[in-house]
Amino acid sequence: MSLLLAAAAGLSSLATASAIPPTQRDTAANSTTVAGGSCRRAKVAILGAGIAGITTAVTLANQSITDFVIVEYQDEIGGRVHNHPFGKDAEGKPLLIEYGANWAQGLGEEGGAENPIWTLEKKWGIKSVRSNFDRLLMYDKDGPADFKSEVEEFNGAVERLAAKAGELLVDNLQDRTIREGFRAVGWKPEQRKNPAHAEAVEWWLYDGEQALTPEETSLVFNQAVSNFTFQQFSDENEFIVDQRGHNTWIKGEASTFLAPGDERLLLSSVVKTIEYSSEAVKITLANGDCIEADYAVCTFSLGVLQHDDAVAFEPALPEWKTTAIDMFEIGTYTKIFMQFPEKFWPDDTEFFLYADPFQRGWYPIFQSLDLPGFFPGSKAIFVTVTGAEAHRVEKMSDADVQREVMDVLRTMFPNATDIPEPTSFLYPRWSTTPWAYGSFSCWPAGTTLEMHQNLRANVGRLWFAGEHTSATYFGYMQGSWYEGRDVGSRIAGLLKGECIGEAPTGGAVKGEGACGEMVRYPVLHGTTEEDEYNVQNGWDEMFVAEGLE
């Protein structure tokens, strides 16, 4: 029985809980026994213990709202900031490598704005090393090569592309794909002297950041998100090497309000059903237990929201919401880690770019981990694939992928004698991981800001947060942080009956838009007026005569 039907029949304990005055509800029993499990009550249920979920909880706790429950699929906090043991370091101890977020990006400059993620990385002493993208060697089918001139050409095209995107945004013109934008500013890899070289550079500097191709992504909004991170803060990046795990800072933030063994954190708990209304939310777990809450915050990834079998919403989410969920893209970013009995690649080089003559994005970028500041003496390296190639390799066996990668390495280093097989070989399968179904979101062309707002907007007492709900930092950790803080502030305000929203700088905001319900657009109209469906615009004469039907 759905929540709304149960409420109508007078059977819903949620409706009863909502009727209890807040002062009495705080002292009511925390849990009750229901058929198949136990049901506990809380003011807020937070679904997911990644950056957005923990930041939501921190925000609530800072407003003295501590009656919340956090439900997490994994057995630890962190979400897609996720690590895994791999091989051995130079001292024979197990290495910890990052399957997920590996860089803090756009750090900030002295005297200017600082990325809040970088602030938190420093607060919790996360060990990292500055990435140096100038430590780069290039290769193609003949071994070592030099096509750095293509990097200069591409960077020039990106500058022109940024100007073009700005024109479209300011003048409210039709969006284009990044590919269409590149063509408009003269970047056409297929027409370069060596297309494979140009495509490799393009993949490294675009796909390697966005996890999807120029054909799949918005010119306006993907350029905007790059500007917000790298121009607002800085273009510097830190590679995380902390052997406690990159998620240590998220766990650290959680420790500010969660004691060891705190019953408000439910690890290894799978959400199966979310019943919601304008009065309350009920979450049912796979083990039969449930949580009844005044509000719930769903921080599931876009991939989980798009996956039909991941979680059931009752009633089904409205069309304006599902359309927004379906319109956006979840990219897959797969790092393939290898450790060898001996090092055969050059010292003091961080990145190795490979230009395959036949397939764009074919094992294109390798990164050495056997460097000072990283994991010296580890003899470890990894290669990254994205998009369709990531989906392909994640469906393959380790042995088949290893064969392909080793063929590329032996092509890159033809003079290396007897390159050995790796002693350790490991990579994640993000596209089939049931608590992620992808790595991070991306904005497709032709999808408006209003459509994205529908992705953010709450449905009754059910709220949404995560990197995918950030219009200005989607795909980045700071997007999750800002969105978790915003939703936490809004819900705290609703519970307290006052506006306590925060501005991006951290100051209190008493203005419209910082508090209360999210704006949504139940009806989205195109830009073409009815009288424009005419022969001059290419509309068939028969349909002009008969109208738009």
C-alpha positions as CSV (number, residue, x, y, z in Angstrom):
1,M,0.0,0.0,0.0
2,S,1.4,3.4,-0.9
3,L,1.9,6.1,1.6
4,L,-0.8,8.3,0.2
5,L,-3.4,5.5,0.2
6,A,-2.4,4.5,3.7
7,A,-2.8,8.0,4.9
8,A,-6.2,8.3,3.2
9,A,-7.3,5.1,4.9
10,G,-6.2,6.5,8.3
11,L,-3.6,3.7,8.7
12,S,-0.3,5.7,8.2
13,S,1.8,6.1,11.3
14,L,3.5,8.9,9.3
15,A,0.4,11.0,9.4
16,T,0.1,10.3,13.1
17,A,3.7,11.3,13.7
18,S,3.2,14.5,11.8
19,A,0.2,15.4,14.0
20,I,2.3,15.3,17.2
21,P,3.5,18.8,18.2
22,P,7.2,19.1,17.7
23,T,7.9,19.4,21.5
24,Q,6.1,16.2,22.1
25,R,7.5,14.4,19.1
26,D,11.0,14.9,20.3
27,T,10.2,12.8,23.4
28,A,8.1,10.2,21.6
29,A,9.4,6.6,21.2
30,N,12.3,6.4,18.7
31,S,11.1,3.2,17.2
32,T,8.1,0.9,16.9
33,T,7.8,-2.7,15.8
34,V,6.2,-3.3,12.4
35,A,5.6,-6.5,10.3
36,G,8.9,-7.7,9.0
37,G,11.1,-5.3,11.0
38,S,11.3,-2.3,13.2
39,C,10.4,1.3,12.3
40,R,12.2,4.3,13.8
41,R,11.2,7.9,13.7
42,A,13.3,11.0,13.0
43,K,12.9,14.5,11.9
44,V,15.2,14.0,8.9
45,A,16.3,10.9,7.0
46,I,19.5,11.4,5.0
47,L,19.9,8.7,2.3
48,G,23.6,8.3,1.5
49,A,26.8,9.1,3.5
50,G,28.8,10.6,0.8
51,I,29.8,14.3,0.7
52,A,26.3,15.6,0.2
53,G,24.8,13.4,2.9
54,I,27.4,14.2,5.5
55,T,27.4,17.9,4.7
56,T,23.6,18.0,5.0
57,A,24.0,16.4,8.5
58,V,26.7,18.8,9.5
59,T,24.5,21.7,8.5
60,L,21.6,20.4,10.5
61,A,23.8,19.7,13.5
62,N,25.1,23.2,13.3
63,Q,21.5,24.4,13.6
64,S,21.0,22.2,16.7
65,I,18.9,19.7,14.8
66,T,20.3,16.4,15.8
67,D,17.3,14.1,15.3
68,F,18.3,12.6,12.0
69,V,19.3,9.2,10.6
70,I,21.9,8.6,7.9
71,V,21.4,5.5,5.7
72,E,24.3,4.2,3.8
73,Y,24.6,1.3,1.3
74,Q,28.3,0.7,1.9
75,D,30.0,-0.3,5.1
76,E,31.7,3.0,5.5
77,I,31.3,6.7,4.9
78,G,32.5,8.4,1.8
79,G,30.3,7.6,-1.2
80,R,32.1,7.8,-4.5
81,V,35.2,9.1,-2.7
82,H,36.1,5.4,-2.5
83,N,39.4,3.5,-2.1
84,H,40.6,-0.1,-2.4
85,P,43.8,-2.0,-1.3
86,F,46.2,-2.8,-4.1
87,G,49.5,-4.5,-4.4
88,K,52.4,-3.5,-2.1
89,D,54.4,-0.3,-1.5
90,A,58.2,-0.3,-1.5
91,E,58.3,-1.5,2.1
92,G,55.9,-4.4,1.3
93,K,52.9,-2.8,3.0
94,P,49.5,-2.9,1.1
95,L,48.9,0.2,-1.0
96,L,45.6,2.1,-0.8
97,I,44.5,3.4,-4.1
98,E,41.5,5.7,-4.9
99,Y,38.9,4.1,-7.1
100,G,36.9,7.4,-7.1
101,A,37.7,11.0,-6.6
102,N,41.5,11.2,-6.7
103,W,42.2,14.9,-7.1
104,A,41.2,18.1,-5.3
105,Q,40.7,20.4,-8.2
106,G,40.6,24.2,-8.4
107,L,42.2,24.9,-5.0
108,G,42.2,28.6,-4.7
109,E,44.9,31.3,-4.4
110,E,46.2,33.3,-1.5
111,G,44.0,36.3,-0.9
112,G,41.3,34.9,-3.1
113,A,38.4,32.5,-2.9
114,E,39.3,29.0,-1.7
115,N,37.6,25.8,-2.8
116,P,35.8,24.5,0.4
117,I,37.0,21.0,-0.5
118,W,40.6,22.2,-0.3
119,T,39.8,23.9,3.0
120,L,38.5,20.6,4.4
121,E,41.4,18.6,2.9
122,K,43.8,20.8,4.8
123,K,41.7,20.8,8.0
124,W,41.9,17.0,8.2
125,G,45.6,16.8,7.0
126,I,44.9,14.9,3.8
127,K,48.2,14.0,2.2
128,S,48.5,15.0,-1.5
129,V,51.0,16.0,-4.1
130,R,50.7,18.7,-6.8
131,S,50.0,17.3,-10.2
132,N,52.5,18.6,-12.8
133,F,51.0,18.2,-16.3
134,D,54.2,19.4,-17.9
135,R,55.9,16.2,-16.9
136,L,54.4,14.5,-20.0
137,L,55.7,12.2,-22.7
138,M,53.9,11.4,-25.9
139,Y,53.6,8.2,-27.9
140,D,51.9,6.7,-30.9
141,K,52.0,3.5,-33.0
142,D,55.7,4.0,-33.6
143,G,56.7,4.6,-30.0
144,P,57.9,7.9,-28.6
145,A,56.5,11.0,-30.4
146,D,56.2,14.7,-30.0
147,F,52.9,16.4,-30.7
148,K,53.0,19.1,-28.1
149,S,52.1,21.6,-30.8
150,E,48.7,20.1,-30.8
151,V,48.4,20.9,-27.1
152,E,49.0,24.6,-27.9
153,E,46.5,24.5,-30.8
154,F,43.9,22.9,-28.6
155,N,44.4,25.4,-25.7
156,G,44.0,28.3,-28.1
157,A,40.7,26.7,-29.4
158,V,39.5,26.3,-25.8
159,E,40.1,30.1,-25.2
160,R,38.0,30.9,-28.3
161,L,35.4,28.3,-27.2
162,A,35.0,30.0,-23.8
163,A,34.3,33.3,-25.6
164,K,31.7,31.5,-27.8
165,A,30.0,29.9,-24.8
166,G,29.9,33.2,-23.1
167,E,28.1,34.8,-26.0
168,L,25.5,32.0,-26.1
169,L,24.9,32.3,-22.4
170,V,24.7,36.1,-22.2
171,D,22.5,36.5,-25.3
172,N,20.3,33.5,-24.4
173,L,21.0,31.8,-27.7
174,Q,20.5,28.1,-28.5
175,D,23.0,25.8,-26.9
176,R,25.4,23.7,-28.9
177,T,27.5,20.6,-28.2
178,I,31.1,21.1,-27.4
179,R,31.9,19.4,-30.7
180,E,29.8,22.1,-32.6
181,G,31.6,24.7,-30.6
182,F,35.0,23.4,-31.5
183,R,34.2,23.4,-35.2
184,A,32.9,26.9,-34.9
185,V,36.3,28.1,-33.5
186,G,38.4,26.1,-36.0
187,W,39.3,23.0,-34.0
188,K,38.8,20.0,-36.2
189,P,41.0,17.0,-35.2
190,E,40.1,15.0,-38.3
191,Q,41.6,17.7,-40.5
192,R,44.8,18.1,-38.6
193,K,48.1,16.8,-40.1
194,N,48.0,13.7,-37.8
195,P,44.4,13.2,-36.6
196,A,45.4,10.6,-34.1
197,H,47.7,13.0,-32.3
198,A,45.0,15.7,-32.3
199,E,42.4,13.3,-31.0
200,A,44.7,12.1,-28.2
201,V,45.2,15.7,-27.0
202,E,41.5,16.4,-27.2
203,W,40.7,13.3,-25.2
204,W,43.3,14.1,-22.6
205,L,42.2,17.7,-22.1
206,Y,38.4,17.2,-22.5
207,D,37.2,13.7,-22.1
208,G,39.7,13.1,-19.4
209,E,38.1,15.8,-17.4
210,Q,34.4,15.4,-18.3
211,A,34.2,11.6,-18.7
212,L,32.1,12.1,-21.8
213,T,32.8,13.2,-25.4
214,P,32.5,16.6,-27.0
215,E,29.5,15.2,-28.9
216,E,27.6,14.4,-25.7
217,T,28.1,17.6,-23.7
218,S,26.8,21.1,-23.5
219,L,28.9,24.0,-24.8
220,V,27.3,26.6,-22.5
221,F,27.1,24.6,-19.2
222,N,30.2,22.5,-19.5
223,Q,32.3,25.6,-20.2
224,A,30.5,27.3,-17.3
225,V,31.3,24.6,-14.8
226,S,35.0,24.7,-15.8
227,N,35.0,28.5,-15.3
228,F,33.4,28.3,-11.9
229,T,36.0,25.8,-10.6
230,F,39.2,26.8,-12.4
231,Q,38.7,30.5,-12.8
232,Q,36.9,31.2,-9.6
233,F,39.4,29.3,-7.5
234,S,42.6,28.3,-9.4
235,D,43.8,25.9,-12.1
236,E,45.9,23.9,-9.6
237,N,45.2,20.3,-8.8
238,E,46.4,18.0,-5.9
239,F,46.6,14.2,-6.4
240,I,45.6,12.5,-3.1
241,V,48.0,9.9,-1.8
242,D,46.8,9.7,1.8
243,Q,47.0,6.0,2.9
244,R,44.2,6.6,5.4
245,G,42.0,7.1,2.3
246,H,40.7,10.2,0.6
247,N,37.4,9.8,2.4
248,T,39.2,10.5,5.7
249,W,38.1,14.2,5.5
250,I,34.5,13.1,5.1
251,K,34.7,10.7,8.0
252,G,36.4,13.6,9.9
253,E,33.5,15.9,9.3
254,A,31.1,13.1,10.4
255,S,33.0,12.7,13.6
256,T,32.0,16.3,14.6
257,F,28.5,15.1,15.2
258,L,28.6,11.3,15.3
259,A,30.1,9.4,18.2
260,P,31.6,5.9,17.6
261,G,28.7,3.4,17.3
262,D,26.2,6.2,16.9
263,E,22.8,4.7,16.2
264,R,22.0,7.6,13.8
265,L,24.4,6.1,11.2
266,L,23.1,2.9,9.5
267,L,25.8,1.4,7.4
268,S,25.4,-1.6,5.0
269,S,21.7,-0.6,4.7
270,V,20.0,-0.7,1.4
271,V,17.0,1.5,0.6
272,K,14.3,-0.3,-1.3
273,T,11.3,2.0,-1.2
274,I,10.7,5.7,-0.6
275,E,7.1,6.7,0.1
276,Y,6.6,10.4,0.2
277,S,3.9,13.0,0.5
278,S,3.4,16.7,1.4
279,E,3.3,15.5,5.1
280,A,6.1,13.0,5.6
281,V,8.4,10.4,4.1
282,K,8.8,6.7,4.9
283,I,11.9,4.7,3.9
284,T,11.8,0.9,3.8
285,L,15.1,-1.0,3.9
286,A,16.0,-4.3,2.3
287,N,15.9,-6.0,5.7
288,G,12.3,-4.9,6.3
289,D,13.2,-2.0,8.8
290,C,11.8,1.4,8.1
291,I,12.3,5.1,9.0
292,E,9.5,7.6,9.3
293,A,10.7,11.2,8.9
294,D,9.3,14.6,8.5
295,Y,11.8,15.2,5.7
296,A,14.1,13.0,3.7
297,V,17.2,13.9,1.6
298,C,18.0,11.6,-1.3
299,T,21.7,11.9,-2.2
300,F,21.8,8.9,-4.5
301,S,23.9,9.4,-7.7
302,L,22.2,10.3,-11.0
303,G,23.1,6.8,-12.1
304,V,21.1,5.3,-9.2
305,L,18.1,7.6,-9.9
306,Q,18.2,6.5,-13.6
307,H,18.4,2.8,-12.8
308,D,14.9,1.3,-12.8
309,D,15.6,-1.5,-10.2
310,A,17.6,0.6,-7.7
311,V,14.9,2.1,-5.6
312,A,11.1,2.4,-5.8
313,F,9.4,5.7,-5.3
314,E,5.8,5.7,-4.1
315,P,4.0,7.4,-5.7
316,A,6.1,7.4,-8.8
317,L,8.0,10.7,-9.2
318,P,6.1,13.3,-11.2
319,E,6.9,13.6,-14.9
320,W,8.7,16.9,-14.5
321,K,11.1,15.2,-12.2
322,T,11.7,12.0,-14.1
323,T,12.1,13.9,-17.4
324,A,14.9,15.9,-15.7
325,I,16.5,12.7,-14.3
326,D,16.4,11.1,-17.7
327,M,17.8,14.1,-19.6
328,F,21.1,14.4,-17.8
329,E,24.1,12.0,-18.3
330,I,26.2,10.0,-15.9
331,G,29.8,9.6,-17.1
332,T,32.0,6.7,-16.2
333,Y,35.7,7.3,-15.4
334,T,37.7,4.1,-15.0
335,K,41.3,3.9,-13.7
336,I,43.1,0.6,-14.4
337,F,45.9,0.0,-11.9
338,M,49.0,-2.1,-12.6
339,Q,52.0,-3.0,-10.5
340,F,55.1,-4.6,-12.1
341,P,58.1,-6.5,-10.8
342,E,60.3,-3.8,-12.4
343,K,59.9,-0.3,-13.7
344,F,60.3,0.0,-17.5
345,W,58.9,3.6,-18.0
346,P,61.1,6.7,-17.7
347,D,61.8,8.3,-14.3
348,D,60.6,11.8,-13.5
349,T,57.7,11.6,-15.9
350,E,54.2,11.7,-14.5
351,F,51.9,11.4,-17.6
352,F,52.2,9.3,-20.7
353,L,49.8,10.2,-23.6
354,Y,49.2,7.5,-26.2
355,A,47.6,8.3,-29.6
356,D,46.1,5.2,-31.1
357,P,45.9,5.2,-34.9
358,F,42.5,3.5,-35.1
359,Q,40.4,4.2,-32.0
360,R,40.0,7.6,-30.2
361,G,40.3,7.1,-26.4
362,W,42.0,3.7,-26.6
363,Y,44.0,3.5,-23.3
364,P,45.1,7.1,-23.9
365,I,46.6,8.4,-20.7
366,F,48.9,6.6,-18.2
367,Q,50.1,8.1,-14.9
368,S,53.1,6.9,-12.9
369,L,52.7,6.4,-9.2
370,D,56.4,5.6,-8.8
371,L,57.5,9.1,-8.2
372,P,58.8,11.2,-5.2
373,G,55.8,12.4,-3.2
374,F,53.6,9.7,-4.7
375,F,54.5,6.0,-4.0
376,P,58.2,5.9,-4.8
377,G,59.5,2.4,-5.4
378,S,56.0,1.0,-5.9
379,K,56.6,0.2,-9.6
380,A,52.9,1.1,-10.1
381,I,51.1,2.9,-12.9
382,F,47.5,3.3,-14.0
383,V,45.7,4.1,-17.3
384,T,42.3,5.8,-17.5
385,V,39.5,5.2,-19.9
386,T,36.1,7.0,-20.0
387,G,32.6,6.9,-21.6
388,A,31.9,4.1,-24.0
389,E,35.4,2.7,-23.6
390,A,35.0,2.6,-19.8
391,H,31.7,0.7,-20.2
392,R,33.4,-1.7,-22.6
393,V,36.3,-2.6,-20.4
394,E,34.1,-2.9,-17.3
395,K,32.2,-5.6,-19.1
396,M,35.3,-7.5,-19.9
397,S,37.4,-9.9,-17.8
398,D,40.5,-8.6,-16.1
399,A,42.6,-11.0,-18.3
400,D,41.2,-9.6,-21.5
401,V,41.7,-6.0,-20.5
402,Q,45.2,-6.7,-19.3
403,R,46.1,-8.2,-22.7
404,E,44.9,-5.0,-24.4
405,V,46.7,-2.7,-22.0
406,M,50.0,-4.6,-22.3
407,D,49.8,-4.5,-26.1
408,V,49.6,-0.7,-25.8
409,L,52.5,-0.5,-23.4
410,R,54.7,-2.6,-25.6
411,T,53.8,-0.4,-28.6
412,M,54.7,2.7,-26.5
413,F,58.0,1.3,-25.4
414,P,59.3,-0.8,-28.3
415,N,62.9,-0.6,-27.1
416,A,62.2,-1.9,-23.6
417,T,63.3,-5.5,-23.5
418,D,60.8,-8.0,-22.3
419,I,58.2,-5.8,-20.6
420,P,56.9,-8.1,-17.8
421,E,53.3,-8.9,-17.0
422,P,51.9,-7.0,-14.0
423,T,52.0,-8.7,-10.6
424,S,48.8,-6.8,-9.6
425,F,46.0,-5.7,-11.8
426,L,42.9,-4.0,-10.6
427,Y,40.1,-1.6,-11.6
428,P,36.6,-0.7,-10.5
429,R,33.4,-1.3,-12.4
430,W,31.5,1.9,-11.8
431,S,28.9,1.4,-14.4
432,T,27.6,-1.7,-12.6
433,T,28.2,-0.8,-9.0
434,P,24.7,-0.8,-7.5
435,W,25.3,2.2,-5.2
436,A,26.7,4.4,-8.0
437,Y,26.0,3.1,-11.6
438,G,28.5,5.6,-12.9
439,S,31.2,8.1,-11.8
440,F,29.8,11.6,-12.1
441,S,27.2,13.6,-14.0
442,C,27.6,15.8,-17.1
443,W,25.3,18.3,-18.8
444,P,24.1,17.4,-22.3
445,A,23.5,20.0,-25.0
446,G,20.1,21.5,-25.3
447,T,19.2,20.9,-21.7
448,T,18.2,24.1,-20.0
449,L,18.9,25.6,-16.6
450,E,15.2,25.2,-15.8
451,M,15.4,21.5,-16.6
452,H,18.4,21.2,-14.3
453,Q,16.4,23.0,-11.6
454,N,13.8,20.3,-11.8
455,L,16.6,17.8,-11.1
456,R,17.4,19.8,-7.9
457,A,13.8,20.5,-6.8
458,N,12.1,18.7,-3.9
459,V,9.0,16.7,-4.4
460,G,6.8,17.2,-1.3
461,R,8.9,16.3,1.8
462,L,11.5,14.5,-0.4
463,W,14.6,16.5,-1.2
464,F,17.6,15.8,-3.5
465,A,21.3,16.7,-3.2
466,G,24.6,15.7,-4.8
467,E,27.1,16.7,-7.4
468,H,24.5,16.2,-10.1
469,T,22.1,18.8,-8.5
470,S,24.8,21.5,-8.6
471,A,24.3,23.8,-11.6
472,T,27.8,25.4,-11.2
473,Y,30.0,22.5,-9.9
474,F,28.3,19.4,-11.3
475,G,30.8,16.5,-11.5
476,Y,33.0,18.0,-8.7
477,M,33.2,17.3,-5.0
478,Q,32.5,20.9,-4.2
479,G,29.2,20.6,-6.0
480,S,28.1,17.9,-3.5
481,W,29.3,20.1,-0.6
482,Y,27.5,23.2,-1.7
483,E,24.3,21.3,-2.5
484,G,24.4,19.4,0.8
485,R,24.8,22.7,2.7
486,D,22.0,24.3,0.8
487,V,19.5,21.5,1.4
488,G,20.5,21.2,5.0
489,S,19.9,24.9,5.5
490,R,16.5,24.9,3.8
491,I,15.3,21.9,5.8
492,A,16.6,23.4,9.0
493,G,14.7,26.6,8.2
494,L,11.5,24.7,7.5
495,L,11.8,22.8,10.8
496,K,12.5,26.0,12.7
497,G,10.1,28.2,10.9
498,E,12.7,30.7,10.0
499,C,15.2,31.6,7.2
500,I,18.7,30.4,7.9
501,G,20.0,30.0,4.4
502,E,23.7,30.6,3.7
503,A,25.3,32.5,0.9
504,P,28.2,30.9,-1.0
505,T,30.6,32.9,1.2
506,G,29.1,31.5,4.3
507,G,27.2,34.6,5.5
508,A,23.5,34.6,6.5
509,V,21.1,35.4,3.7
510,K,17.6,36.8,4.4
511,G,16.7,37.1,0.8
512,E,14.3,35.3,-1.5
513,G,15.7,32.0,-2.9
514,A,17.9,31.1,0.0
515,C,15.2,29.4,2.0
516,G,12.1,27.2,1.8
517,E,10.9,25.1,-1.1
518,M,12.9,24.8,-4.2
519,V,11.7,26.4,-7.4
520,R,10.4,23.9,-10.0
521,Y,9.0,24.0,-13.5
522,P,6.2,21.5,-14.0
523,V,5.7,22.7,-17.6
524,L,8.7,23.4,-19.9
525,H,8.0,25.1,-23.2
526,G,10.3,25.2,-26.2
527,T,11.5,28.4,-27.8
528,T,9.5,28.0,-31.0
529,E,6.2,30.0,-31.2
530,E,3.1,28.5,-32.9
531,D,3.2,30.9,-35.8
532,E,6.7,29.9,-36.6
533,Y,5.6,26.4,-37.8
534,N,5.5,27.6,-41.4
535,V,6.9,26.8,-44.8
536,Q,9.6,29.5,-44.4
537,N,10.9,27.5,-41.4
538,G,10.8,24.2,-43.3
539,W,7.4,22.9,-41.9
540,D,5.6,20.8,-44.4
541,E,2.8,22.7,-46.3
542,M,0.2,20.0,-45.4
543,F,0.8,20.5,-41.7
544,V,0.7,24.2,-42.1
545,A,-2.7,24.0,-43.7
546,E,-4.0,21.6,-41.1
547,G,-2.4,23.4,-38.1
548,L,0.0,21.7,-35.7
549,E,-2.1,18.6,-35.2
